[in-house]
Amino acid sequence: MDNVEEFEVCVVGGGVMGSCTAYSLAEAGKSTVLLEQFPIPHTRGSSSGHSRITGLSDYSAPFMGQLVSHGEKKWLKILAAATTKGARYAPLLSVSTDQDVLKAKAQRMENAGIRPRWIDVDRLNSDYKATFPSDRFAVADDSGLVLIANKCVTAAQTLVEKHGGVILDAWPVKAIEAEAGDWVRVVGPKGAIKCRSLVLCPGPWADQALSPLGIHLPLKTFKTGIWYYKLKETNIPRSNLNDLSIPNHFFYSTPELEYPGLIKFGIHEGVEVSPEEREKADLSHLKEKVSDYLQKFFPQIEPEPSIEESCMYTMTPDEDFILDYHPKHKNIVYACGFSGRGFQIAPAVGDMLAAMVLGRDDIYDRTPFLASRFAKNPSPKDSKI
């Protein structure tokens, strides 16, 4: 192929993870190219749309705390450097029938130097015009942020180019080939990229990207819905909400932001489907669950959505992500399986991936994120490279 460009590092996947990684590498002085299969921007993956919730207590496993803190701090740095208004403070309100769950969240706030704000159910119902029953408990994390997703991704990409990186969109990868001298060739319909190191951030296309390399992971891809509902009353506190009363299927909300007079609600649940067939997924039962929830607990919100959107996410069995090297080629690293909770930590993940490329694999302990924790481990036996 005649059109071959050389870079020190090629990052595949122009979503939030790939964009943050490319920024970290370009900032470190590496000649970096970021490849995205679709025209930028697009809504096919997991990084599009408007709002994402973050807060210094918004994690469960202890090892995630430092990543959440790192991610929030660096998001603010990225947005400031790109002169982009892409974040707004809004307390993160957690509701549950299990007070121990909320006590654990309160402890995480205290560990981060934040005073948890407990709210009894009567005050909760009065402030939020809600109708929660007496068995609910609530605690607020006043470090909460709403990240404006599309602005955040654009800001990271702006900084990639500011530091000399190159972004090529509408550039799908057709093949990855290992070459002599520890070079990697990434082949697409527009030519080829020759690089010393390759970073794969494929999002919901992880199986399609990694399987040809002999990396087989127990991942599942889901499509989920995001719905915007009309507020009957507007004099309620502007907060993020996680209702954890139903384990593993919590409801969440962000305040009025994207669309005037509308509030976003969703459920941490989806329909398993490949990204190529996402239009076939029927989300009507999820919409019905959210509407029923609103009718039951938030009568000041219209139960039928005014706007419907969707996104993809990729789940691991334990809902923690995977960050690892190719088992045979250590100049190929990859990250995937963020289970719908990766946006807030993307800058931290980008720094971790960049450190792996730069030979500084010591930012955080990667043990919880290794692919080897799953029974179906990566194997080079059927690798095409």
N, C-alpha and C positions, 0 to 999 in steps of 0.2 A: 504494500500500500504506500503510495507516494507521499501522502500528507501525514507526516509523523512529527509531533512536537515533543520536546523533552522538558521535563520538570523534575525537581527533586522529589516532590510528593504529589500524588493524585488522590483526591478525595471524591468518592462516588456517592452521590446522594445529596441533593441540594435542599433538604429539609432543615429543621432546626439543629439536629445533631451534626450533620455534615457542614452546615454553614458555620457553626461555632468552632468546629474542629479546624476548618480551613482558616478561620480568623486567627486561632491560636498559633497555627503553623506559620502563616504569613507574618504575624506579629513577631515571631521568633526568627524571622529572616530567611525562611525556607521558600524557594520558588515553588509555588503551589497553584494547582489548578483544581477547581471544583466543578464536577460534572453533574448535571441534572437531566434526567431523561425527558422531562416535559418542559414546555415553555414556562419561564418564571414570570409572574406567580401562577400557581395552579391550586386546585382543590382536591387533587386525587389522593393525597397521602394523609399524614397525621399532623402536619404543622400549619395547616391553613386556618382561616377563620379569625375570630376577634379575640376573645378573652380566655385566659387560663388562670387558675387559682394557684397562689403560692403563699406560704407562711412558714416561719421557722419551726413550727410544731407539726407541719403537715407531712409526717412520715411515720412509719411504724417500726421498722428494724433499726436498732441503735446505730448501725454503721452508716445509715443514710443521713444522719443529722449533719455531719460535716459537709456532705455534698449539697444538701439543701441550703445551708448557710453560704457556702462557696458560690452556688448558682445564683442566689438572690443578689449577693454583692456584685458579682460580675455582670449580671444583667443590667444593674444600675450603671455600672462602668461603661458597658457597651452602648447603652442608650445615650449616656452623656457624651461619649466620644463621637457618636453619630449625630448628635444634636437632634434626637428624636424623642418625642413625648410618647413613650410606649408603656408606661406603668402608672398605676394609681393606687394609693393606699386605700384599703377597705378591710376592716377586721374580718377574720375568719371565724365564723360562728360554727361550733360543732355541737350537735344535738345527738343524744343517745338515751336508750333505756338502761344502759349499763354504765353506772357511774364509774366503775373501775377503768373503762376505756377512756373516759374523759379525764380521770385522775392521771393516767399515763400521759395524755396530751398536756395536761397542766404541768407535769414534771418536766416534759421536754421544753416547755416555754421557760420554766425557771432555769433550766440548764443553759438556755440561750440568753438569759438575763432579762426575760420578759415576765411581767407580772400577769398571771392568768386572771381573767375577769369572769367570775361565776355569775350566772343569771338564773334565778329561780323561774319555774314554769309560768307563774302568774305575770312576772315582769316580762318574760319572753313573749307571752301572748299579747300583753298590752302594747309593747313596743313594736312588734312586728305584725300586729293585727292578725295573729294566728290563733289556732284552736287546738294546740297540743294538749294531750291528756296529762294527768297529774304524775304519770310514771316517767316523764321526760326530764332529763337534766341537760344543762347547756353551759358551755364555757367559751369565751371569746379570746382569740389570739390577735392582739392589736398590731402585730407585725405583718398582718396579712396584706397581700398585694394582688391586684389584678394586672396581669401581663397582657398587653394587646399583641396577640400572637403575630399577626401579619407584619406589624411594625417592628417587632423584635427580630424576626427573621430577616427582614429587609435591612435593619440596622447592622446585623452581623455581616451580611453580604456586602454592605457598603464599606465596612472596615476591611474585609478581605481585599477588595480592590484598592482601598486607600493604602494598604501595606504592600501593594505590588502583586497581589494574587490575581488570577484570571478565573472568570466564571463563564462556563460554556453550558448554555441550556439547550433544550431540544436535542440532547446528545445521549441517546440510549446506548448502554454498553451491550455489545454482542458477544464478546469473548475476553477472557483474561488469560494471558500467557506468560509463564516464567521464562526468562531468557538468561543466557550466560552472563556471568559477571554480576549476579544479583540485581538484574534489571527486571522490571515487570512491564509488559505491554498490555495496554487496555485498548481494545478494538471496538470501534463503532462505525456506523454508516458514513460518518463524515471524515474518517481517518483513524489515526491511532495516537495514543499518548504513551510515551516511554518514560518510566519513572523509577526512582530508586526505592521508594516506599509507596505502598497503596493502603488507603484507609477506606473501608466499606461501611457506610451508614445507610443501608438500603431500606429502612422502615418496613412497611408491610410486604415489600418485595424481597425480604431476607432469604426465604427458601430458594427463590429463583436465582438469587445472586450467589448464595453460599454453597448450595448443593453441588454445582459443577466443580467446586473447589474441594470436594470431599468433606465438607462441613455440614453435618446433619443434626439439626437441633429440634427439640420438641416444642415448636412454636405453633401458635394458632392465630389467625388474623380475623378480626371482627370489624363489622361496620356498626356504628352507633349513631343515634340521633341527637340533635341539639335543637331545642325548641324555644321560641321566644313568645312570651305571653303578655297580654295587656294588663297593666296595673289599673285597678279601679280606684285606688288611693295612692298618692305619691309621697305622703308624709310618713314614710317608714325609713329606718336607718339603712344606709348604704353599706351592706355587708356581703361577704361571701358566705355560703352556707354549705356544710356537709352534714347531712342527716344520716348518722351511722346506726340507726335503730335496726336496720336489716343488714346483717353481716354479709359482706361480699357484694352487695347490690345497693350501695348507698345512693341516695339522691343528693344532687348538688345544685348550686345556683350561684350566679354572679349578679351584681347589681345592675341597674339600668345604666347602660353604657353605649353599646353598639347602635341600638335603635331607640330613638326617643320614645318614652312611655312604655317600653317593653323590657321585661326581665327574662334572663336566660335560665332555663332549668334543664336538667338531664338526669340520667341514671347510669351508674357504673355497670353497664350490662350491654351486650351487643348480640348481633347475629353473625355466626361464623360464616365467612365467605372469602374467597380469594379477591385480591384487589382488582383483578381483571373482570370479575363478575359482580362487582359491588352493586351495580344497578338492579341486580336480581334480588337483593336482600329486602325483605319486607319488615319494616320497623313499626308497623301499626300497633303491635301489642306493647311495644315499649312506650310509644306515645300515649297509649291508653293508661299504662301504669302511672306515668307522670301526671296525666290529667286527673286520674283518681286521687293521687296524692294531693294535688292542689285543691281539689274539691273538699277533701277531708280536713286539711290543715291550714290552707291559705285561701279563705273565701274572698279576700280582697283582690285576688288575681283571677282573671278570666280563665276557665279551664280548657278552652280550646286555643291552640297556638295560632298566632298571626303569621309567623315565619318559621319554616322548617329547614334545617341544614343537617349535614352529616359529616363524619370523618371516619378514618380507619385507625385501628390500633392493633398492636401485636403483643400477644400474651405469652409469657413463660409459665410453666407449672407453678412456680412459687411467687410469681409476679415481681420478681427482681430481674434486672436486666442482665445482659451478657456482654462482657468486654474482654476480648482475648486476642491472642495471636493465632495465625494459621499454624496447625501442628507441624508443618514441614517447612514453610517459608516464613521466617520471623520478620521479614520486611512487609508482610501483609497483616494488618490488624483489622478488627471489625467490632461493631457495636450494634446490638439489636434487642428487641423484646422489652421495650420500656413500659408495656402494660398500661398505657393510658395515663402515665404519671411522670413522663420524662421531661416535659417542657421546662419545668422550673429548674431542673438540674443540668440542662443542656450545656451551659458554659463550663460547668465543672467536668462533665464528660468530655467536652472538647479539649480541655486542658489535660485530662488523663490520657486521651488518645494521642495528643501531640507529644506528651512526655514519653509514651511508648515508642513513637517514631524517632524521637530525639535521643533515645537511650537513657532517659531520666525517669525510669518507671518506678518512682518512689513517692509520688504525691500522696496517694492513699493506698491502703491495702486492697488489692484487687481480688483477694481470695473469695469473697462472697459473690463475685460476678463472673467467675471462671466457668467455661462451658463444661468442664469436667464434673461439676456437681450433679449433672443429669446422667442417667443411665445410658442414654443414647449419645455417646461422646463423639466429637469430631474425629474422623479417621482419614488419613491421607491415602488409604488403599484405593479408593475409587476417584481420587482427585484427577482432574484433567490437566493439572499443571504440575 
